[in-house]
Amino acid sequence: MTPFNSMTTDTLGNMDSVKSSDFMVSLRFSRTQFSCKNASGFSLIQSAMAFKPNVQEVYFDTIKQITITSDQDFNSTHPAGTSLNDLFEIPDSSSGYYRGQYSDLQYGLYKAPDTEIYHRFSINVEIAGSLPYDTILPPIKILY
């Protein structure tokens, strides 16, 4: 999970500052694919026709929810520790975009905070069939 300046495409580090309209967070997900093979070399069948069984596919790596918070008050309606999802572009968890091969997901900030202070954004990703994944970004000053 990487904070960056969308205008310059520079990665933001500890104590950097960025204009609110240029602040973005990039989340990169990857998926490991598995295949199964019969280990036995013994077979009485010379050839066979294969077909896909009629079963419902289950995606254990499906993202259930992404939540972004800050350690500082963002504005009067978003005190420290509350969800800022309505200020970022957070796709709907039911979207098929979460299935298959993942790539970078980028979330831009839509609104400036009430004051220009340093924020430590926390990102919590809940994944079906797995423990949540938490990341805390370095302190970044969000400018008007």
Backbone torsions as a table, in degrees:
resi	resn	phi	psi	omega
1	MET	NA	121.5	-171.4
2	THR	-128.3	126.0	171.6
3	PRO	-83.8	139.7	178.2
4	PHE	-150.0	164.6	177.8
5	ASN	-92.9	114.6	-176.0
6	SER	-69.3	-23.3	-179.7
7	MET	-74.5	-41.7	-177.6
8	THR	-103.8	-11.5	-174.1
9	THR	61.4	19.2	176.7
10	ASP	-80.0	139.7	173.3
11	THR	-72.6	136.5	180.0
12	LEU	-91.9	135.7	-179.9
13	GLY	-115.8	-168.0	-178.3
14	ASN	-56.8	125.1	175.4
15	MET	68.4	17.9	173.3
16	ASP	-76.5	164.9	175.8
17	SER	-128.9	153.8	-177.9
18	VAL	-153.4	146.1	174.8
19	LYS	-66.7	138.9	-174.2
20	SER	-55.8	-39.0	-178.8
21	SER	-70.7	-14.6	179.6
22	ASP	-102.6	-4.1	-177.1
23	PHE	-80.5	126.4	176.7
24	MET	-137.0	154.3	174.6
25	VAL	-120.3	131.1	178.5
26	SER	-110.8	127.6	177.5
27	LEU	-114.0	126.1	179.1
28	ARG	-111.7	125.6	178.6
29	PHE	-118.5	148.5	175.3
30	SER	-134.3	161.5	-177.1
31	ARG	-133.6	136.6	175.4
32	THR	-94.7	129.3	179.5
33	GLN	-99.2	138.8	-179.7
34	PHE	-118.7	149.7	171.4
35	SER	-136.2	152.1	-177.4
36	CYS	-114.0	146.7	178.8
37	LYS	-140.2	139.9	177.0
38	ASN	-68.6	121.3	-176.0
39	ALA	-76.0	-20.5	-176.9
40	SER	-78.7	137.7	176.8
41	GLY	-94.2	-3.9	-177.5
42	PHE	-86.7	129.6	177.8
43	SER	-152.5	137.0	174.7
44	LEU	-93.2	-8.2	-177.9
45	ILE	-100.3	125.5	-178.7
46	GLN	-76.9	-38.2	178.7
47	SER	-152.8	160.4	-178.7
48	ALA	-153.6	156.1	174.7
49	MET	-96.6	132.5	179.5
50	ALA	-102.0	148.8	175.0
51	PHE	-145.8	158.1	178.7
52	LYS	-85.2	122.6	179.1
53	PRO	-65.2	152.0	-179.1
54	ASN	-83.3	85.3	178.8
55	VAL	-129.9	154.5	177.1
56	GLN	-80.8	129.5	-179.6
57	GLU	-76.0	141.5	178.9
58	VAL	-120.2	128.3	179.9
59	TYR	-104.7	103.5	-179.7
60	PHE	-75.0	-16.2	-179.6
61	ASP	-99.6	16.4	179.5
62	THR	-72.3	131.9	178.0
63	ILE	-76.0	124.1	179.1
64	LYS	-86.5	-42.2	-175.5
65	GLN	-161.7	145.4	173.2
66	ILE	-122.2	129.8	179.3
67	THR	-127.9	128.9	177.5
68	ILE	-113.0	130.2	178.3
69	THR	-132.4	170.6	176.4
70	SER	-129.6	155.4	177.2
71	ASP	-84.2	-3.6	179.5
72	GLN	-119.7	157.9	172.8
73	ASP	-64.5	125.8	179.5
74	PHE	-84.2	-45.5	173.4
75	ASN	-159.4	-173.4	-174.8
76	SER	-65.8	-25.2	-179.7
77	THR	-98.5	-3.2	-179.6
78	HIS	-131.8	75.1	177.3
79	PRO	-66.9	166.5	-179.2
80	ALA	-52.2	135.9	176.4
81	GLY	88.2	-8.3	178.9
82	THR	-91.6	159.6	-177.8
83	SER	-63.3	135.7	175.0
84	LEU	-108.2	15.9	-176.0
85	ASN	-56.4	-33.0	-179.7
86	ASP	-74.1	-8.1	177.0
87	LEU	-101.3	-9.6	177.6
88	PHE	-117.4	159.0	172.5
89	GLU	-81.2	104.1	178.4
90	ILE	-115.7	109.7	-178.8
91	PRO	-61.9	154.4	177.7
92	ASP	-63.7	132.7	-176.7
93	SER	-67.1	-16.9	179.8
94	SER	-85.6	-2.3	-178.7
95	SER	-66.0	140.3	176.5
96	GLY	-67.9	-9.8	-179.2
97	TYR	-59.8	-24.2	-177.8
98	TYR	-80.3	-11.6	-177.1
99	ARG	-93.5	155.3	177.3
100	GLY	84.5	-154.9	-176.8
101	GLN	-73.8	124.4	-179.0
102	TYR	-83.5	155.2	172.6
103	SER	-136.4	-167.3	178.5
104	ASP	-69.7	131.4	171.4
105	LEU	-106.8	127.9	-175.8
106	GLN	-119.0	133.7	-177.3
107	TYR	-122.8	119.9	-180.0
108	GLY	-98.2	147.6	178.4
109	LEU	-82.7	130.1	-177.2
110	TYR	-94.1	-22.2	-172.4
111	LYS	-136.0	141.5	178.2
112	ALA	-78.5	149.7	175.8
113	PRO	-72.0	166.9	179.1
114	ASP	-66.0	-33.0	179.8
115	THR	-130.8	150.2	178.4
116	GLU	-85.6	90.4	179.9
117	ILE	-131.7	170.6	177.5
118	TYR	-78.9	134.2	177.4
119	HIS	-119.5	139.6	169.0
120	ARG	-107.3	101.5	-179.5
121	PHE	-79.5	137.2	174.2
122	SER	-110.7	137.3	179.2
123	ILE	-122.7	123.2	179.0
124	ASN	-113.8	124.0	179.1
125	VAL	-116.1	120.0	176.2
126	GLU	-97.9	124.1	-177.3
127	ILE	-117.5	133.1	179.6
128	ALA	-59.4	133.0	176.7
129	GLY	76.1	15.2	-177.9
130	SER	-148.6	167.9	175.4
131	LEU	-75.0	154.1	177.8
132	PRO	-64.0	153.1	179.2
133	TYR	-113.3	119.5	-177.9
134	ASP	-114.0	139.2	175.3
135	THR	-136.8	138.9	173.8
136	ILE	-114.5	121.4	-179.5
137	LEU	-78.5	159.5	177.4
138	PRO	-66.6	160.8	178.6
139	PRO	-61.6	128.7	-179.5
140	ILE	-132.8	131.1	179.3
141	LYS	-85.6	121.7	179.9
142	ILE	-96.8	119.6	-177.4
143	LEU	-97.8	159.9	179.3
144	TYR	-65.2	NA	NA
